[in-house]
């Protein structure tokens, strides 16, 4: 995984969440939904068919599509995220060991990376606030 592939995955998840909401709300039909997914690189026909079927059930029963927070699990961060955090922290003058990051989830690691990239200070002792 590279920072670019991490960014692509994040963007695909957000695009999928937006499309799901639009589909369940009846703002987009199955054909347009599928075309948008393919344009975003989400093109497995079996998975798309199952997703559409599941969203049809949500639409029929009046339930909103799941939010991003409901969909994202507490997966541990990837090795690439850990390495990138260590690199950014070192560049910013923070002393961090891999052991300091063991509790980070993928989402927490992404938030920390964004904070480090934006130049915001990380309070001492709170390197793993997420």
N, C-alpha and C positions, 0 to 999 in steps of 0.2 A: 504494500500500500504506500502511496505517496500522498503528500498534502493535496495534490490535485485530485487524486481518486477519492480521498476523504471528502473533499469539497463537493465532488460530483455526487457521491452517495448522499450527502446531506441535502443537496439541492433536489435530487430525485425524490427523497422522502418528503420534502416540503411540497414539491409539485404534486406528488401522489396524494398527499393530504388535501390539498386545494381541489384537485380533480374529484376526489371522493366526495367531498362536501357538495361540490357543484352537481355531481351526478345524483346523489341522494336527494338533493333539493329540486331535482328536475330541471336544472339550468343547462344541462348538457346531455345529449343522447349517447347511447352505447357506441355508435360509430365514431363520433367526435372524441369521446372518452378514449377509445382504443387508439385513435390517430395521435392524440396528444401524448399518450403513454409511449407509443413507438417513437415519437419525436424526441422524447426524453431518454430513450435507450432502454425502456422497460417494454420488452417485446415478446416474452415467452407466451405463446398463445394459450397454453393450458392454464397457466397461472392467471392470465388476464380473464379467461372465461370463468374460472372459479371466483375471482375477485368480483366480477360483474354479477355473478349469481348471489354472492354474499351481500353486495350492495343493493341488489334488487329486494332481498329480504328486509334489509334495513329500511329501504324506501317504502315497501309495502306496509310495514308495521309502524311507520312513523318515528323511527329512531334515527338520531343524527349519526353521521359517520364518526368513527373514533377520532379523538384528538391526537395530536402528535405525542403528548405526554402519556396518553393511554397506550400508544403503540410502542413507544421506546421502552426497552427493558433496562435493567441495571447491569448490562453487559460490562465486563471489565474493559478498560481501555486497551487499545491495540499496542503492540510493541512500537509501531511507528509513531503513535501519539506520544508514548512515553519518551522515546528518543528525541522527538521534536520539542517536547516540553523541556527536557534536560538541556538541549541546545539553546533554546530561547532564554531559559533561566540563566544559563552560563553567560550568554551575550549581555544580559541585563545586570550581571553582577550578583545574582542570587546563588547561594550555595545549597544545592539540592542533590540528594542521592536518590537512586531508583527506589530505595526502601521508603522514602517520604511520599511516594506516589502510589503505593500498592492499593490503596482503598479507592482510587479514582475510577469512576464509571466512564464509559465512552462520552456520555453527555457532559460530565464534569470535566473531563480532559479537554473537550472542545471549548468549554467556557473558559478554562484556564489558558488555553492557547490563545483565544481571542483577547483575553485580558493582557497577556504578555505581549502580543503583537501590537495592541493599541497603545502600549507604553504606560498603562496605568500601573501604579505601584501595587505590589502585593505585600500587605502587612506581614511583618515578621511573625512566624509561628502559625500563620494561617495559610500555608501553602496549599492545603487540601481542604478548602472551605466548601467544596461542592459535594 
